[in-house]
Structures are given as C-alpha cells and as structure tokens.
C-alpha cells in the first residue's frame, strides 16, 4: 500500500548508490571532515539528555518545477522550507506525556544546513545565516561575481578558480554550454555551428559543477537527521535513498513539501 509499493525500486536505487556513489579522494576527505564538523556543532555537554539536530534543506530551482499545481510555473517558496524545518524542531523537542517538556537547549543547538543549485538561495532572508552543505566549490550568481570584481584600473579580470557564474539554478542548456566556443556566425551568410566539440575548459567547468552537486548531496545525506526537500527534484529522491529506507520512510525523517506525494522512484 502507498509508498511501501515503492520499496523494490528504492532498494534497487540503494544498491546502485552503494555501488557507484564514490567521490574522488580529496572530495571524500572534505565531505568526511565537513560532516564531522556539522555534527560537532550540534553536541551538548552532559548532563544534557540529547543533542541538537542537523536539518538538511535541499532547494532545486532552474529547469525543474514543482508537482504542486499552484507552483508548477515557479518554485515552492523558501518560507515553506523554513517553516517545515522549524515545525520538525518543535515536534522533536517539545514532547507531551511522561517526561514531557521543552528542550530549548537542544533546539537552539540545532542546525539548518542548505544545499541549492541557485546561489541566491544562500543569500535569501530565510537562509542567509544557515551554513552551506559544502564550501569547497561555491557556485556564485552573476550579481555576486560582479560585486566582487574591482572597479576601474586594469581591463584584465583575473579568473578565480572554482568559481562559476550561475543564475537562477541549474538549466541543462547552460550546463552543456559551459566553456564551449561561441557558435554565433560572423555574418548572416554563415550557418551557425551547432555541433562544436567540447573543449578542455568545458570539461573542467562541467566537472566543477558536478563535483559541487555530488558533495552537496553527500554532506546532506550523511550529516542530516532530517531532510526537507521537494520530491519533484531528482536530488531530493536521491537524498532519501542515501538516508536509507528505515530512516527516510519508516521513521519519516525525509520530508517532502511539494504537494501530498510520497517518495517515488519513477517520474511519469
């Protein structure tokens, strides 16, 4: 019944994740250290009965839009992510019945950790004070890059390694055009070249974007006690797989805010 019909697909995805999700050595070391750092920030000294939570927030923009009808041409508001995270904290640390009470210390010690394909999400009012999942490779918006460039002086602009201008989230067309030479003809008599071979620069930039995406998922999947995301995003589905069936589905620690949908392995 319901989401439990998806378990065979989930198990297959989990087997694929365990077999294939292997980061490069340097990235693996960074992720391990980052996860340990985030977990350490939630710890409380004895005799406190419990520690804070890491709540992972995954925000997908770009060319993927929500299933929920009212947001199908835009995106789920960032306020919804924050509201759900705060609701999860309240339910976890404000109990009723025997041993009831509010554990304010653990609630205050909890972290919201954000990963997004849209750099502007990190600067939003909702998440400007939340740590990023990883800071090894930061995708910066064109606005941010422009503000960081010195004004006046030399016309030569120094390229900052591991910084890629990214606007409004992941768009497949933008990704495939990274580093490729322009195909715009010099005049109206020429035919545009649409099959230009990818350059070394193109592969390098694609690698940076791919590594950032993989490390975002790795940190959220390994560090988070709860995850809030939109099931219309493949990254959101993968994060549930990374948490495992017991944690993500049975214990309901993976939370979808894109309509009334359960985890699903196939997008129709």
C-alpha positions in Angstrom: 0.0 0.0 0.0 1.0 3.6 -0.7 4.8 4.3 -0.5 5.5 0.7 0.5 4.8 -0.3 -3.1 7.9 1.6 -4.0 10.3 -0.4 -1.8 11.7 -2.7 -4.6 12.6 0.4 -6.6 14.0 2.1 -3.6 16.1 -1.0 -2.8 17.4 -1.1 -6.4 18.4 2.6 -6.2 20.1 2.0 -2.8 22.1 -0.8 -4.3 23.2 1.5 -7.1 24.1 4.2 -4.7 26.2 1.9 -2.6 28.0 0.5 -5.7 28.5 3.7 -7.6 28.5 6.8 -5.4 32.2 7.1 -4.8 33.8 10.6 -4.5 37.3 11.5 -5.6 39.8 11.1 -2.7 40.2 14.8 -2.0 36.4 15.4 -2.1 35.7 12.3 0.1 38.1 13.7 2.7 36.5 17.1 2.6 33.0 15.6 3.0 34.0 13.4 5.9 35.5 16.4 7.7 32.6 18.6 6.9 30.1 16.1 8.2 32.1 15.7 11.4 32.3 19.5 11.8 28.5 19.9 11.4 27.7 17.1 13.8 30.1 18.5 16.3 28.3 21.9 16.3 25.1 20.2 17.5 26.6 18.5 20.5 25.7 19.5 24.1 27.7 18.9 27.2 26.5 16.3 29.8 24.1 16.1 31.6 22.0 17.3 28.7 19.9 14.3 27.6 20.1 14.9 23.9 21.9 16.9 21.2 20.6 19.2 18.6 19.6 18.1 15.1 21.0 18.7 11.7 18.1 19.5 9.3 19.2 19.4 5.7 17.4 21.7 3.3 17.7 20.9 -0.4 16.3 23.6 -2.8 16.0 22.8 -6.5 15.3 25.6 -9.0 16.4 26.0 -12.6 14.6 23.9 -15.2 12.8 21.6 -12.7 9.5 22.9 -11.4 7.3 21.5 -8.6 4.5 19.0 -9.0 2.2 21.1 -6.8 -0.3 22.9 -9.1 -0.1 26.4 -7.7 3.7 26.4 -8.0 4.1 24.5 -11.3 5.3 27.6 -13.2 7.5 28.9 -10.4 9.0 27.4 -7.3 8.0 26.4 -3.8 8.5 29.5 -1.6 11.6 29.4 0.6 9.4 30.2 3.6 7.8 26.7 3.3 11.2 25.1 3.8 12.0 27.2 6.8 8.5 26.6 8.3 8.8 22.9 7.9 12.3 22.8 9.5 11.0 24.8 12.5 8.0 22.5 12.8 10.3 19.5 12.8 12.4 21.0 15.6 9.3 21.9 17.6 7.8 18.4 17.3 11.2 16.8 18.3 12.0 18.9 21.3 8.5 19.7 22.7 7.0 16.5 23.9 3.8 15.7 25.7 3.0 12.9 28.1 5.5 11.3 30.5 8.8 13.1 30.6 7.2 15.9 28.6 8.7 19.4 28.3 10.7 21.6 26.0 14.3 21.0 25.4 15.3 24.6 24.4 19.0 23.9 24.7 18.9 21.1 22.0 16.5 23.1 19.8 18.8 26.1 19.9 21.8 23.9 19.2 20.3 22.5 16.0 21.4 23.5 12.6 19.7 24.2 9.2 22.2 23.2 6.5 21.4 24.3 3.0 22.2 23.0 -0.5 20.8 24.5 -3.6 21.5 24.9 -7.3 20.5 28.5 -7.0 23.2 30.7 -5.4 20.7 33.4 -4.5 19.0 30.9 -2.1 22.1 31.2 0.2 21.7 35.0 0.3 18.0 34.9 1.0 16.5 36.3 4.2 15.4 32.7 5.1 18.8 31.1 4.8 21.4 33.8 4.9 22.6 32.6 8.4 22.4 28.9 7.6 25.7 27.1 6.7 26.1 25.7 3.3 26.3 21.9 2.9 29.8 22.4 1.4 32.1 25.3 0.7 34.7 23.6 -1.3 33.2 24.7 -4.6 30.8 27.6 -4.4 28.6 28.4 -7.4 28.2 32.2 -7.3 25.5 34.2 -9.1 26.5 36.8 -11.7 25.4 39.5 -9.4 27.8 38.3 -6.7 30.6 37.9 -9.1 30.1 41.4 -10.5 30.1 42.8 -7.0 33.4 41.1 -6.2 35.2 42.5 -9.3 37.3 45.6 -8.7 36.1 48.7 -10.5 38.4 50.8 -12.7 42.0 50.1 -13.3 43.1 47.3 -15.5 40.7 45.9 -18.0 42.1 42.4 -17.3 39.9 40.5 -15.0 41.5 37.7 -13.0 39.7 34.4 -13.2 39.1 32.9 -9.8 39.4 29.2 -9.9 36.5 27.1 -8.7 34.0 30.0 -9.2 31.4 29.6 -11.8 28.8 32.3 -12.6 25.4 30.6 -12.2 22.0 32.3 -12.5 18.7 31.1 -11.1 19.5 27.4 -10.7 20.5 24.5 -12.9 19.5 24.7 -16.5 20.7 21.8 -18.7 21.3 24.2 -21.7 23.6 26.4 -19.5 25.5 23.3 -18.3 26.2 22.0 -21.7 27.3 25.4 -23.0 29.9 25.9 -20.2 33.3 26.6 -21.7 32.2 25.9 -25.3 33.3 28.4 -28.1 30.6 30.6 -29.4 28.6 29.3 -32.3 27.2 32.7 -33.4 28.1 33.3 -37.1 30.1 36.3 -38.1 27.5 37.4 -40.6 24.1 36.4 -41.9 25.7 34.4 -44.8 27.3 31.9 -42.5 25.5 28.9 -41.0 25.6 28.6 -37.2 27.7 25.7 -36.0 25.6 23.6 -33.6 27.9 20.6 -33.1 31.1 22.2 -31.8 33.3 19.8 -29.9 33.6 20.3 -26.1 36.9 21.9 -25.1 39.1 21.1 -22.1 37.7 24.2 -20.4 34.2 22.9 -21.0 35.0 19.6 -19.3 36.8 21.3 -16.5 33.8 23.6 -15.7 31.3 20.7 -16.0 33.5 18.8 -13.6 33.4 21.6 -11.1 29.6 21.9 -11.2 29.2 18.1 -11.0 31.6 17.9 -8.0 29.7 20.7 -6.2 26.4 18.8 -6.8 27.8 15.5 -5.6 29.4 17.0 -2.5 26.2 18.8 -1.6 24.3 15.5 -1.7 27.0 13.6 0.2 27.0 16.1 3.1 23.3 16.4 3.4 22.8 12.6 3.0 25.4 11.8 5.6 25.0 14.6 8.2 21.3 15.2 8.3 18.9 13.9 11.0 16.0 15.2 8.9 15.8 16.4 5.3 13.3 18.8 3.8 13.1 18.9 0.0 10.7 18.7 -3.0 10.1 15.2 -4.4 9.9 16.6 -7.9 13.7 17.0 -7.8 15.8 14.0 -8.5 18.3 15.2 -5.9 15.5 15.1 -3.3 14.7 11.5 -4.3 18.4 10.6 -4.1 18.7 12.1 -0.6 16.0 9.7 0.6 17.9 6.8 -0.9 21.1 8.0 0.8 19.3 8.1 4.2 18.0 4.6 3.7 14.5 3.2 3.8 14.3 2.9 7.6 15.3 6.5 8.3 13.7 8.2 5.3 10.4 6.3 5.0 9.6 4.3 8.1 10.8 6.9 10.6 9.7 9.7 8.3 12.9 11.7 8.6 12.8 12.6 4.9 10.1 15.3 4.4 8.6 16.3 1.0 7.0 19.8 0.8 6.0 19.6 -2.8 2.3 18.6 -2.6 0.9 15.5 -1.0 3.2 13.0 -2.6 5.3 10.1 -1.1 8.7 9.1 -2.3 8.6 7.8 -5.9 11.3 6.1 -8.0 9.8 6.9 -11.4 8.8 10.3 -12.7 6.0 10.0 -15.2 
